[in-house]
Each structure stands twice: as structure tokens, then as C-alpha cells.
């Protein structure tokens, strides 16, 4: 998997309370992201640093689009995730980039509910390739 700096929403950015992503992606003009292409673009949100909370805080990630970078519409979102599912190395979102209609700007919105996090960070981007690779045990032999 390759990360393109022009397609990053956040890089190891701390999230303790609700906020929008550090970066807004400007597509240059209102356009379709190419939904249904093969390979399709993917949204990837990772936790390089695990989340901790003392008051049962939760996190939900919203993928948002806008034509003017002022009014935002949520076009996809994750489930509400408790801190227990947000450990270091966790993959919060792995989905095909949703159809954004014909919009120019894209961002993520992080909704923290119930309380606040005392620690935790995300790296989020639009990627083209898989973000994993199969790991096989030593001396693995595939049946032919």
C-alpha cells in the first residue's frame, strides 16, 4: 500500500474530542470519484496510537463531501466504536470510497460521543491498493 500526501486526511493526528480532519481534499472541480472502477479508490483510517478514555468515550468517522467547502454532507460513516476497538494498529475504516455525487471537496469528521479521549490518534487517506498482505506460517504449503 502506498500513501499519497495529496490524498491524506490526517497523519498521526490526535483526536480527543469531535473535530473535522486536518486536511480537506480539493478535487479541483466538482467530479465523480470513479465509483465502481476496478480497482476502486478506498478510504482507510488506521490507529497508529491506541485510544484511551476514563469516561466510556466512543468514536464514529464520517466521510463528508461539499461543493463549497462550507456546507458538508455525510455520505458514509462507520459504526460507533468504543475505545476497546481502537487499540494501536486497529483499522477503523476500510471501505470503497463512497459515491460523492459531483462534489469538489472531501473531508472526514470525527464524532466523539459520551465523553472525551485522553489519548489516541488516526492516520487517514484515500488509497488505491490493499492495506494488508496475507501472512502465512513458516513452511506453509498450498494444496494444488
CNS distance restraints for C-alpha pairs under 8 A (distance, minus, plus):
assign (resid   1 and name CA) (resid 127 and name CA) 7.46 0.50 0.50
assign (resid   1 and name CA) (resid 128 and name CA) 7.62 0.50 0.50
assign (resid   1 and name CA) (resid 129 and name CA) 5.39 0.50 0.50
assign (resid   1 and name CA) (resid 130 and name CA) 5.90 0.50 0.50
assign (resid   1 and name CA) (resid 131 and name CA) 5.31 0.50 0.50
assign (resid   1 and name CA) (resid 132 and name CA) 7.61 0.50 0.50
assign (resid   2 and name CA) (resid 127 and name CA) 7.05 0.50 0.50
assign (resid   2 and name CA) (resid 128 and name CA) 7.83 0.50 0.50
assign (resid   2 and name CA) (resid 129 and name CA) 7.32 0.50 0.50
assign (resid   3 and name CA) (resid   7 and name CA) 7.47 0.50 0.50
assign (resid   3 and name CA) (resid   8 and name CA) 7.46 0.50 0.50
assign (resid   3 and name CA) (resid 125 and name CA) 7.18 0.50 0.50
assign (resid   3 and name CA) (resid 126 and name CA) 7.94 0.50 0.50
assign (resid   3 and name CA) (resid 127 and name CA) 6.47 0.50 0.50
assign (resid   4 and name CA) (resid   8 and name CA) 6.69 0.50 0.50
assign (resid   4 and name CA) (resid 125 and name CA) 7.98 0.50 0.50
assign (resid   4 and name CA) (resid 127 and name CA) 7.64 0.50 0.50
assign (resid   6 and name CA) (resid  25 and name CA) 7.50 0.50 0.50
assign (resid   7 and name CA) (resid  25 and name CA) 6.64 0.50 0.50
assign (resid   7 and name CA) (resid 125 and name CA) 5.55 0.50 0.50
assign (resid   7 and name CA) (resid 126 and name CA) 5.43 0.50 0.50
assign (resid   7 and name CA) (resid 127 and name CA) 7.56 0.50 0.50
assign (resid   8 and name CA) (resid  23 and name CA) 6.96 0.50 0.50
assign (resid   8 and name CA) (resid  25 and name CA) 7.80 0.50 0.50
assign (resid   8 and name CA) (resid 123 and name CA) 7.85 0.50 0.50
assign (resid   8 and name CA) (resid 124 and name CA) 5.96 0.50 0.50
assign (resid   8 and name CA) (resid 125 and name CA) 4.21 0.50 0.50
assign (resid   8 and name CA) (resid 126 and name CA) 6.60 0.50 0.50
assign (resid   9 and name CA) (resid  21 and name CA) 5.68 0.50 0.50
assign (resid   9 and name CA) (resid  22 and name CA) 6.09 0.50 0.50
assign (resid   9 and name CA) (resid  23 and name CA) 4.74 0.50 0.50
assign (resid   9 and name CA) (resid  24 and name CA) 6.46 0.50 0.50
assign (resid   9 and name CA) (resid  25 and name CA) 7.24 0.50 0.50
assign (resid   9 and name CA) (resid 107 and name CA) 6.61 0.50 0.50
assign (resid   9 and name CA) (resid 108 and name CA) 6.93 0.50 0.50
assign (resid   9 and name CA) (resid 123 and name CA) 7.46 0.50 0.50
assign (resid   9 and name CA) (resid 124 and name CA) 5.26 0.50 0.50
assign (resid   9 and name CA) (resid 125 and name CA) 5.37 0.50 0.50
assign (resid  10 and name CA) (resid  21 and name CA) 6.11 0.50 0.50
assign (resid  10 and name CA) (resid  22 and name CA) 5.59 0.50 0.50
assign (resid  10 and name CA) (resid  23 and name CA) 6.39 0.50 0.50
assign (resid  10 and name CA) (resid 122 and name CA) 6.65 0.50 0.50
assign (resid  10 and name CA) (resid 123 and name CA) 5.03 0.50 0.50
assign (resid  10 and name CA) (resid 124 and name CA) 5.09 0.50 0.50
assign (resid  10 and name CA) (resid 125 and name CA) 7.06 0.50 0.50
assign (resid  11 and name CA) (resid 122 and name CA) 6.59 0.50 0.50
assign (resid  11 and name CA) (resid 123 and name CA) 4.39 0.50 0.50
assign (resid  11 and name CA) (resid 124 and name CA) 6.60 0.50 0.50
assign (resid  12 and name CA) (resid  47 and name CA) 7.86 0.50 0.50
assign (resid  12 and name CA) (resid  48 and name CA) 6.42 0.50 0.50
assign (resid  12 and name CA) (resid  49 and name CA) 7.67 0.50 0.50
assign (resid  12 and name CA) (resid 121 and name CA) 5.38 0.50 0.50
assign (resid  12 and name CA) (resid 122 and name CA) 5.04 0.50 0.50
assign (resid  12 and name CA) (resid 123 and name CA) 4.90 0.50 0.50
assign (resid  13 and name CA) (resid  22 and name CA) 7.78 0.50 0.50
assign (resid  13 and name CA) (resid 121 and name CA) 4.99 0.50 0.50
assign (resid  13 and name CA) (resid 122 and name CA) 5.40 0.50 0.50
assign (resid  13 and name CA) (resid 123 and name CA) 6.62 0.50 0.50
assign (resid  14 and name CA) (resid 119 and name CA) 7.12 0.50 0.50
assign (resid  14 and name CA) (resid 120 and name CA) 5.63 0.50 0.50
assign (resid  14 and name CA) (resid 121 and name CA) 4.06 0.50 0.50
assign (resid  14 and name CA) (resid 122 and name CA) 6.61 0.50 0.50
assign (resid  15 and name CA) (resid  19 and name CA) 7.70 0.50 0.50
assign (resid  15 and name CA) (resid 110 and name CA) 7.85 0.50 0.50
assign (resid  15 and name CA) (resid 117 and name CA) 7.16 0.50 0.50
assign (resid  15 and name CA) (resid 119 and name CA) 7.25 0.50 0.50
assign (resid  15 and name CA) (resid 120 and name CA) 5.88 0.50 0.50
assign (resid  15 and name CA) (resid 121 and name CA) 5.55 0.50 0.50
assign (resid  15 and name CA) (resid 122 and name CA) 7.38 0.50 0.50
assign (resid  16 and name CA) (resid 112 and name CA) 7.56 0.50 0.50
assign (resid  16 and name CA) (resid 116 and name CA) 5.47 0.50 0.50
assign (resid  16 and name CA) (resid 117 and name CA) 4.40 0.50 0.50
assign (resid  16 and name CA) (resid 118 and name CA) 6.04 0.50 0.50
assign (resid  16 and name CA) (resid 119 and name CA) 6.41 0.50 0.50
assign (resid  16 and name CA) (resid 120 and name CA) 6.98 0.50 0.50
assign (resid  17 and name CA) (resid 111 and name CA) 7.35 0.50 0.50
assign (resid  17 and name CA) (resid 112 and name CA) 5.38 0.50 0.50
assign (resid  17 and name CA) (resid 115 and name CA) 7.92 0.50 0.50
assign (resid  17 and name CA) (resid 116 and name CA) 5.37 0.50 0.50
assign (resid  17 and name CA) (resid 117 and name CA) 6.65 0.50 0.50
assign (resid  18 and name CA) (resid 109 and name CA) 7.64 0.50 0.50
assign (resid  18 and name CA) (resid 110 and name CA) 5.37 0.50 0.50
assign (resid  18 and name CA) (resid 111 and name CA) 4.60 0.50 0.50
assign (resid  18 and name CA) (resid 112 and name CA) 4.83 0.50 0.50
assign (resid  18 and name CA) (resid 113 and name CA) 7.88 0.50 0.50
assign (resid  19 and name CA) (resid 109 and name CA) 5.99 0.50 0.50
assign (resid  19 and name CA) (resid 110 and name CA) 5.38 0.50 0.50
assign (resid  19 and name CA) (resid 111 and name CA) 6.76 0.50 0.50
assign (resid  20 and name CA) (resid 107 and name CA) 7.17 0.50 0.50
assign (resid  20 and name CA) (resid 108 and name CA) 5.86 0.50 0.50
assign (resid  20 and name CA) (resid 109 and name CA) 4.23 0.50 0.50
assign (resid  20 and name CA) (resid 110 and name CA) 5.91 0.50 0.50
assign (resid  21 and name CA) (resid 107 and name CA) 6.05 0.50 0.50
assign (resid  21 and name CA) (resid 108 and name CA) 5.09 0.50 0.50
assign (resid  21 and name CA) (resid 109 and name CA) 5.88 0.50 0.50
assign (resid  21 and name CA) (resid 110 and name CA) 7.23 0.50 0.50
assign (resid  23 and name CA) (resid 107 and name CA) 6.91 0.50 0.50
assign (resid  24 and name CA) (resid 105 and name CA) 6.55 0.50 0.50
assign (resid  24 and name CA) (resid 106 and name CA) 5.73 0.50 0.50
assign (resid  24 and name CA) (resid 107 and name CA) 4.91 0.50 0.50
assign (resid  25 and name CA) (resid 105 and name CA) 5.54 0.50 0.50
assign (resid  25 and name CA) (resid 106 and name CA) 5.02 0.50 0.50
assign (resid  25 and name CA) (resid 107 and name CA) 6.30 0.50 0.50
assign (resid  26 and name CA) (resid 104 and name CA) 5.89 0.50 0.50
assign (resid  26 and name CA) (resid 105 and name CA) 4.77 0.50 0.50
assign (resid  26 and name CA) (resid 106 and name CA) 6.73 0.50 0.50
assign (resid  27 and name CA) (resid  31 and name CA) 7.24 0.50 0.50
assign (resid  27 and name CA) (resid 104 and name CA) 5.09 0.50 0.50
assign (resid  27 and name CA) (resid 105 and name CA) 6.15 0.50 0.50
assign (resid  27 and name CA) (resid 106 and name CA) 7.95 0.50 0.50
assign (resid  28 and name CA) (resid 104 and name CA) 6.28 0.50 0.50
assign (resid  29 and name CA) (resid 103 and name CA) 7.41 0.50 0.50
assign (resid  29 and name CA) (resid 104 and name CA) 5.11 0.50 0.50
assign (resid  30 and name CA) (resid  67 and name CA) 6.72 0.50 0.50
assign (resid  30 and name CA) (resid 102 and name CA) 4.93 0.50 0.50
assign (resid  30 and name CA) (resid 103 and name CA) 4.28 0.50 0.50
assign (resid  30 and name CA) (resid 104 and name CA) 4.15 0.50 0.50
assign (resid  30 and name CA) (resid 105 and name CA) 7.94 0.50 0.50
assign (resid  31 and name CA) (resid 101 and name CA) 7.39 0.50 0.50
assign (resid  31 and name CA) (resid 102 and name CA) 4.54 0.50 0.50
assign (resid  31 and name CA) (resid 103 and name CA) 5.56 0.50 0.50
assign (resid  31 and name CA) (resid 104 and name CA) 6.19 0.50 0.50
assign (resid  32 and name CA) (resid  99 and name CA) 7.20 0.50 0.50
assign (resid  32 and name CA) (resid 100 and name CA) 6.56 0.50 0.50
assign (resid  32 and name CA) (resid 101 and name CA) 6.04 0.50 0.50
assign (resid  32 and name CA) (resid 102 and name CA) 5.25 0.50 0.50
assign (resid  32 and name CA) (resid 103 and name CA) 7.19 0.50 0.50
assign (resid  33 and name CA) (resid  41 and name CA) 7.84 0.50 0.50
assign (resid  33 and name CA) (resid  97 and name CA) 7.72 0.50 0.50
assign (resid  33 and name CA) (resid  99 and name CA) 6.84 0.50 0.50
assign (resid  33 and name CA) (resid 100 and name CA) 6.94 0.50 0.50
assign (resid  34 and name CA) (resid  40 and name CA) 7.30 0.50 0.50
assign (resid  34 and name CA) (resid  41 and name CA) 7.83 0.50 0.50
assign (resid  35 and name CA) (resid  40 and name CA) 6.48 0.50 0.50
assign (resid  35 and name CA) (resid  41 and name CA) 7.58 0.50 0.50
assign (resid  35 and name CA) (resid  97 and name CA) 7.17 0.50 0.50
assign (resid  35 and name CA) (resid  98 and name CA) 7.00 0.50 0.50
assign (resid  35 and name CA) (resid  99 and name CA) 5.89 0.50 0.50
assign (resid  36 and name CA) (resid  40 and name CA) 6.17 0.50 0.50
assign (resid  37 and name CA) (resid  41 and name CA) 7.92 0.50 0.50
assign (resid  39 and name CA) (resid 128 and name CA) 6.99 0.50 0.50
assign (resid  39 and name CA) (resid 129 and name CA) 7.74 0.50 0.50
assign (resid  40 and name CA) (resid  96 and name CA) 6.49 0.50 0.50
assign (resid  40 and name CA) (resid  97 and name CA) 7.56 0.50 0.50
assign (resid  40 and name CA) (resid 128 and name CA) 6.59 0.50 0.50
assign (resid  41 and name CA) (resid  96 and name CA) 5.88 0.50 0.50
assign (resid  41 and name CA) (resid  97 and name CA) 5.56 0.50 0.50
assign (resid  41 and name CA) (resid 126 and name CA) 6.51 0.50 0.50
assign (resid  41 and name CA) (resid 127 and name CA) 5.82 0.50 0.50
assign (resid  41 and name CA) (resid 128 and name CA) 4.86 0.50 0.50
assign (resid  41 and name CA) (resid 129 and name CA) 7.83 0.50 0.50
assign (resid  42 and name CA) (resid  94 and name CA) 6.89 0.50 0.50
assign (resid  42 and name CA) (resid  95 and name CA) 5.54 0.50 0.50
assign (resid  42 and name CA) (resid  96 and name CA) 4.17 0.50 0.50
assign (resid  42 and name CA) (resid  97 and name CA) 4.73 0.50 0.50
assign (resid  42 and name CA) (resid 126 and name CA) 5.49 0.50 0.50
assign (resid  42 and name CA) (resid 127 and name CA) 5.19 0.50 0.50
assign (resid  42 and name CA) (resid 128 and name CA) 5.99 0.50 0.50
assign (resid  42 and name CA) (resid 129 and name CA) 7.76 0.50 0.50
assign (resid  43 and name CA) (resid  93 and name CA) 6.80 0.50 0.50
assign (resid  43 and name CA) (resid  94 and name CA) 5.75 0.50 0.50
assign (resid  43 and name CA) (resid  95 and name CA) 5.44 0.50 0.50
assign (resid  43 and name CA) (resid  96 and name CA) 5.98 0.50 0.50
assign (resid  43 and name CA) (resid  97 and name CA) 5.28 0.50 0.50
assign (resid  43 and name CA) (resid 124 and name CA) 7.49 0.50 0.50
assign (resid  43 and name CA) (resid 125 and name CA) 6.03 0.50 0.50
assign (resid  43 and name CA) (resid 126 and name CA) 4.73 0.50 0.50
assign (resid  43 and name CA) (resid 127 and name CA) 6.36 0.50 0.50
assign (resid  44 and name CA) (resid  91 and name CA) 7.51 0.50 0.50
assign (resid  44 and name CA) (resid  92 and name CA) 7.68 0.50 0.50
assign (resid  44 and name CA) (resid  93 and name CA) 5.44 0.50 0.50
assign (resid  44 and name CA) (resid  94 and name CA) 4.89 0.50 0.50
assign (resid  44 and name CA) (resid  95 and name CA) 6.98 0.50 0.50
assign (resid  44 and name CA) (resid 124 and name CA) 5.60 0.50 0.50
assign (resid  44 and name CA) (resid 125 and name CA) 5.52 0.50 0.50
assign (resid  44 and name CA) (resid 126 and name CA) 6.25 0.50 0.50
assign (resid  44 and name CA) (resid 127 and name CA) 6.85 0.50 0.50
assign (resid  44 and name CA) (resid 131 and name CA) 7.94 0.50 0.50
assign (resid  45 and name CA) (resid  91 and name CA) 6.00 0.50 0.50
assign (resid  45 and name CA) (resid  92 and name CA) 5.34 0.50 0.50
assign (resid  45 and name CA) (resid  93 and name CA) 4.95 0.50 0.50
assign (resid  45 and name CA) (resid  94 and name CA) 6.79 0.50 0.50
assign (resid  45 and name CA) (resid 122 and name CA) 6.58 0.50 0.50
assign (resid  45 and name CA) (resid 123 and name CA) 5.79 0.50 0.50
assign (resid  45 and name CA) (resid 124 and name CA) 4.26 0.50 0.50
assign (resid  45 and name CA) (resid 125 and name CA) 6.68 0.50 0.50
assign (resid  46 and name CA) (resid  89 and name CA) 6.53 0.50 0.50
assign (resid  46 and name CA) (resid  90 and name CA) 5.86 0.50 0.50
assign (resid  46 and name CA) (resid  91 and name CA) 4.57 0.50 0.50
assign (resid  46 and name CA) (resid  92 and name CA) 5.71 0.50 0.50
assign (resid  46 and name CA) (resid  93 and name CA) 7.26 0.50 0.50
assign (resid  46 and name CA) (resid 122 and name CA) 5.52 0.50 0.50
assign (resid  46 and name CA) (resid 123 and name CA) 5.27 0.50 0.50
assign (resid  46 and name CA) (resid 124 and name CA) 6.29 0.50 0.50
assign (resid  47 and name CA) (resid  51 and name CA) 7.99 0.50 0.50
assign (resid  47 and name CA) (resid  86 and name CA) 6.67 0.50 0.50
assign (resid  47 and name CA) (resid  87 and name CA) 6.79 0.50 0.50
assign (resid  47 and name CA) (resid  88 and name CA) 5.40 0.50 0.50
assign (resid  47 and name CA) (resid  89 and name CA) 5.22 0.50 0.50
assign (resid  47 and name CA) (resid  90 and name CA) 5.27 0.50 0.50
assign (resid  47 and name CA) (resid  91 and name CA) 6.44 0.50 0.50
assign (resid  47 and name CA) (resid  92 and name CA) 7.18 0.50 0.50
assign (resid  47 and name CA) (resid 120 and name CA) 7.36 0.50 0.50
assign (resid  47 and name CA) (resid 121 and name CA) 5.81 0.50 0.50
assign (resid  47 and name CA) (resid 122 and name CA) 4.68 0.50 0.50
assign (resid  47 and name CA) (resid 123 and name CA) 6.45 0.50 0.50
assign (resid  48 and name CA) (resid  88 and name CA) 5.30 0.50 0.50
assign (resid  48 and name CA) (resid  89 and name CA) 5.43 0.50 0.50
assign (resid  48 and name CA) (resid  90 and name CA) 7.69 0.50 0.50
assign (resid  48 and name CA) (resid 121 and name CA) 6.26 0.50 0.50
assign (resid  48 and name CA) (resid 122 and name CA) 6.13 0.50 0.50
assign (resid  48 and name CA) (resid 123 and name CA) 6.88 0.50 0.50
assign (resid  49 and name CA) (resid  87 and name CA) 7.03 0.50 0.50
assign (resid  49 and name CA) (resid  88 and name CA) 4.69 0.50 0.50
assign (resid  49 and name CA) (resid  89 and name CA) 7.20 0.50 0.50
assign (resid  49 and name CA) (resid 119 and name CA) 7.81 0.50 0.50
assign (resid  49 and name CA) (resid 120 and name CA) 5.21 0.50 0.50
assign (resid  49 and name CA) (resid 121 and name CA) 5.19 0.50 0.50
assign (resid  49 and name CA) (resid 122 and name CA) 7.21 0.50 0.50
assign (resid  50 and name CA) (resid  86 and name CA) 5.70 0.50 0.50
assign (resid  50 and name CA) (resid  87 and name CA) 4.00 0.50 0.50
assign (resid  50 and name CA) (resid  88 and name CA) 3.96 0.50 0.50
assign (resid  50 and name CA) (resid  89 and name CA) 7.38 0.50 0.50
assign (resid  50 and name CA) (resid  90 and name CA) 7.87 0.50 0.50
assign (resid  50 and name CA) (resid 119 and name CA) 7.17 0.50 0.50
assign (resid  50 and name CA) (resid 120 and name CA) 5.00 0.50 0.50
assign (resid  50 and name CA) (resid 121 and name CA) 6.88 0.50 0.50
assign (resid  51 and name CA) (resid  83 and name CA) 5.68 0.50 0.50
assign (resid  51 and name CA) (resid  86 and name CA) 5.55 0.50 0.50
assign (resid  51 and name CA) (resid  87 and name CA) 6.00 0.50 0.50
assign (resid  51 and name CA) (resid  88 and name CA) 7.56 0.50 0.50
assign (resid  51 and name CA) (resid 117 and name CA) 6.59 0.50 0.50
assign (resid  51 and name CA) (resid 118 and name CA) 7.41 0.50 0.50
assign (resid  51 and name CA) (resid 119 and name CA) 5.21 0.50 0.50
assign (resid  51 and name CA) (resid 120 and name CA) 3.85 0.50 0.50
assign (resid  51 and name CA) (resid 121 and name CA) 7.04 0.50 0.50
assign (resid  52 and name CA) (resid  83 and name CA) 6.11 0.50 0.50
assign (resid  52 and name CA) (resid 117 and name CA) 5.67 0.50 0.50
assign (resid  52 and name CA) (resid 118 and name CA) 5.59 0.50 0.50
assign (resid  52 and name CA) (resid 119 and name CA) 5.24 0.50 0.50
assign (resid  52 and name CA) (resid 120 and name CA) 6.46 0.50 0.50
assign (resid  53 and name CA) (resid  57 and name CA) 6.05 0.50 0.50
assign (resid  53 and name CA) (resid  83 and name CA) 6.91 0.50 0.50
assign (resid  53 and name CA) (resid 116 and name CA) 6.60 0.50 0.50
assign (resid  53 and name CA) (resid 117 and name CA) 4.60 0.50 0.50
assign (resid  53 and name CA) (resid 118 and name CA) 5.33 0.50 0.50
assign (resid  53 and name CA) (resid 119 and name CA) 7.23 0.50 0.50
assign (resid  54 and name CA) (resid 117 and name CA) 7.52 0.50 0.50
assign (resid  54 and name CA) (resid 118 and name CA) 7.49 0.50 0.50
assign (resid  55 and name CA) (resid 114 and name CA) 7.23 0.50 0.50
assign (resid  55 and name CA) (resid 115 and name CA) 5.63 0.50 0.50
assign (resid  55 and name CA) (resid 116 and name CA) 7.09 0.50 0.50
assign (resid  56 and name CA) (resid  82 and name CA) 7.11 0.50 0.50
assign (resid  56 and name CA) (resid  83 and name CA) 7.23 0.50 0.50
assign (resid  56 and name CA) (resid 114 and name CA) 6.38 0.50 0.50
assign (resid  56 and name CA) (resid 115 and name CA) 6.50 0.50 0.50
assign (resid  57 and name CA) (resid  82 and name CA) 6.55 0.50 0.50
assign (resid  57 and name CA) (resid  83 and name CA) 6.69 0.50 0.50
assign (resid  57 and name CA) (resid 112 and name CA) 6.52 0.50 0.50
assign (resid  57 and name CA) (resid 113 and name CA) 5.55 0.50 0.50
assign (resid  57 and name CA) (resid 114 and name CA) 4.91 0.50 0.50
assign (resid  57 and name CA) (resid 115 and name CA) 4.59 0.50 0.50
assign (resid  57 and name CA) (resid 116 and name CA) 5.42 0.50 0.50
assign (resid  57 and name CA) (resid 117 and name CA) 6.14 0.50 0.50
assign (resid  58 and name CA) (resid  80 and name CA) 6.25 0.50 0.50
assign (resid  58 and name CA) (resid  81 and name CA) 5.31 0.50 0.50
assign (resid  58 and name CA) (resid  82 and name CA) 4.49 0.50 0.50
assign (resid  58 and name CA) (resid  83 and name CA) 6.14 0.50 0.50
assign (resid  58 and name CA) (resid 112 and name CA) 5.50 0.50 0.50
assign (resid  58 and name CA) (resid 113 and name CA) 5.05 0.50 0.50
assign (resid  58 and name CA) (resid 114 and name CA) 6.44 0.50 0.50
assign (resid  58 and name CA) (resid 115 and name CA) 7.56 0.50 0.50
assign (resid  59 and name CA) (resid  80 and name CA) 5.63 0.50 0.50
assign (resid  59 and name CA) (resid  81 and name CA) 5.10 0.50 0.50
assign (resid  59 and name CA) (resid  82 and name CA) 6.50 0.50 0.50
assign (resid  59 and name CA) (resid  83 and name CA) 7.66 0.50 0.50
assign (resid  59 and name CA) (resid 110 and name CA) 6.78 0.50 0.50
assign (resid  59 and name CA) (resid 111 and name CA) 5.63 0.50 0.50
assign (resid  59 and name CA) (resid 112 and name CA) 4.70 0.50 0.50
assign (resid  59 and name CA) (resid 113 and name CA) 6.40 0.50 0.50
assign (resid  60 and name CA) (resid  77 and name CA) 6.99 0.50 0.50
assign (resid  60 and name CA) (resid  78 and name CA) 5.69 0.50 0.50
assign (resid  60 and name CA) (resid  79 and name CA) 6.07 0.50 0.50
assign (resid  60 and name CA) (resid  80 and name CA) 4.75 0.50 0.50
assign (resid  60 and name CA) (resid  81 and name CA) 6.18 0.50 0.50
assign (resid  60 and name CA) (resid 110 and name CA) 5.92 0.50 0.50
assign (resid  60 and name CA) (resid 111 and name CA) 5.08 0.50 0.50
assign (resid  60 and name CA) (resid 112 and name CA) 6.62 0.50 0.50
assign (resid  61 and name CA) (resid  77 and name CA) 5.56 0.50 0.50
assign (resid  61 and name CA) (resid  78 and name CA) 5.45 0.50 0.50
assign (resid  61 and name CA) (resid  79 and name CA) 7.90 0.50 0.50
assign (resid  61 and name CA) (resid  93 and name CA) 7.87 0.50 0.50
assign (resid  61 and name CA) (resid 108 and name CA) 6.68 0.50 0.50
assign (resid  61 and name CA) (resid 109 and name CA) 5.84 0.50 0.50
assign (resid  61 and name CA) (resid 110 and name CA) 4.80 0.50 0.50
assign (resid  61 and name CA) (resid 111 and name CA) 6.32 0.50 0.50
assign (resid  62 and name CA) (resid  74 and name CA) 6.11 0.50 0.50
assign (resid  62 and name CA) (resid  75 and name CA) 7.53 0.50 0.50
assign (resid  62 and name CA) (resid  76 and name CA) 5.91 0.50 0.50
assign (resid  62 and name CA) (resid  77 and name CA) 4.23 0.50 0.50
assign (resid  62 and name CA) (resid  78 and name CA) 6.63 0.50 0.50
assign (resid  62 and name CA) (resid 108 and name CA) 5.50 0.50 0.50
assign (resid  62 and name CA) (resid 109 and name CA) 4.97 0.50 0.50
assign (resid  62 and name CA) (resid 110 and name CA) 6.38 0.50 0.50
assign (resid  62 and name CA) (resid 111 and name CA) 7.66 0.50 0.50
assign (resid  63 and name CA) (resid  74 and name CA) 5.76 0.50 0.50
assign (resid  63 and name CA) (resid  75 and name CA) 5.90 0.50 0.50
assign (resid  63 and name CA) (resid  76 and name CA) 5.22 0.50 0.50
assign (resid  63 and name CA) (resid  77 and name CA) 5.92 0.50 0.50
assign (resid  63 and name CA) (resid 106 and name CA) 7.48 0.50 0.50
assign (resid  63 and name CA) (resid 107 and name CA) 6.24 0.50 0.50
assign (resid  63 and name CA) (resid 108 and name CA) 4.76 0.50 0.50
assign (resid  63 and name CA) (resid 109 and name CA) 6.56 0.50 0.50
assign (resid  64 and name CA) (resid  72 and name CA) 6.01 0.50 0.50
assign (resid  64 and name CA) (resid  73 and name CA) 5.28 0.50 0.50
assign (resid  64 and name CA) (resid  74 and name CA) 4.33 0.50 0.50
assign (resid  64 and name CA) (resid  75 and name CA) 5.68 0.50 0.50
assign (resid  64 and name CA) (resid  76 and name CA) 7.27 0.50 0.50
assign (resid  64 and name CA) (resid 106 and name CA) 5.76 0.50 0.50
assign (resid  64 and name CA) (resid 107 and name CA) 5.35 0.50 0.50
assign (resid  64 and name CA) (resid 108 and name CA) 5.77 0.50 0.50
assign (resid  64 and name CA) (resid 109 and name CA) 7.01 0.50 0.50
assign (resid  65 and name CA) (resid  72 and name CA) 5.61 0.50 0.50
assign (resid  65 and name CA) (resid  73 and name CA) 5.46 0.50 0.50
assign (resid  65 and name CA) (resid  74 and name CA) 6.63 0.50 0.50
assign (resid  65 and name CA) (resid  75 and name CA) 7.03 0.50 0.50
assign (resid  65 and name CA) (resid 100 and name CA) 6.18 0.50 0.50
assign (resid  65 and name CA) (resid 103 and name CA) 6.29 0.50 0.50
assign (resid  65 and name CA) (resid 104 and name CA) 7.45 0.50 0.50
assign (resid  65 and name CA) (resid 105 and name CA) 5.61 0.50 0.50
assign (resid  65 and name CA) (resid 106 and name CA) 4.58 0.50 0.50
assign (resid  65 and name CA) (resid 107 and name CA) 6.52 0.50 0.50
assign (resid  66 and name CA) (resid  70 and name CA) 7.08 0.50 0.50
assign (resid  66 and name CA) (resid  71 and name CA) 5.97 0.50 0.50
assign (resid  66 and name CA) (resid  72 and name CA) 4.92 0.50 0.50
assign (resid  66 and name CA) (resid  73 and name CA) 6.44 0.50 0.50
assign (resid  66 and name CA) (resid 103 and name CA) 5.58 0.50 0.50
assign (resid  66 and name CA) (resid 104 and name CA) 6.27 0.50 0.50
assign (resid  66 and name CA) (resid 105 and name CA) 5.07 0.50 0.50
assign (resid  66 and name CA) (resid 106 and name CA) 6.50 0.50 0.50
assign (resid  67 and name CA) (resid  71 and name CA) 7.61 0.50 0.50
assign (resid  67 and name CA) (resid 102 and name CA) 7.83 0.50 0.50
assign (resid  67 and name CA) (resid 103 and name CA) 4.79 0.50 0.50
assign (resid  67 and name CA) (resid 104 and name CA) 5.19 0.50 0.50
assign (resid  67 and name CA) (resid 105 and name CA) 6.16 0.50 0.50
assign (resid  68 and name CA) (resid 104 and name CA) 7.42 0.50 0.50
assign (resid  68 and name CA) (resid 105 and name CA) 7.25 0.50 0.50
assign (resid  69 and name CA) (resid 105 and name CA) 6.01 0.50 0.50
assign (resid  75 and name CA) (resid  98 and name CA) 6.81 0.50 0.50
assign (resid  75 and name CA) (resid  99 and name CA) 7.52 0.50 0.50
assign (resid  75 and name CA) (resid 100 and name CA) 6.73 0.50 0.50
assign (resid  76 and name CA) (resid  98 and name CA) 6.59 0.50 0.50
assign (resid  78 and name CA) (resid  92 and name CA) 7.74 0.50 0.50
assign (resid  78 and name CA) (resid  93 and name CA) 6.68 0.50 0.50
assign (resid  81 and name CA) (resid  85 and name CA) 6.30 0.50 0.50
assign (resid  81 and name CA) (resid  86 and name CA) 7.39 0.50 0.50
assign (resid  82 and name CA) (resid  86 and name CA) 6.99 0.50 0.50
assign (resid  83 and name CA) (resid  87 and name CA) 7.21 0.50 0.50
assign (resid  85 and name CA) (resid  90 and name CA) 7.18 0.50 0.50
assign (resid  86 and name CA) (resid  90 and name CA) 5.75 0.50 0.50
assign (resid  86 and name CA) (resid  92 and name CA) 7.24 0.50 0.50
assign (resid  97 and name CA) (resid 126 and name CA) 7.46 0.50 0.50
assign (resid 112 and name CA) (resid 116 and name CA) 6.60 0.50 0.50
assign (resid 112 and name CA) (resid 117 and name CA) 7.98 0.50 0.50
assign (resid 136 and name CA) (resid 140 and name CA) 6.26 0.50 0.50
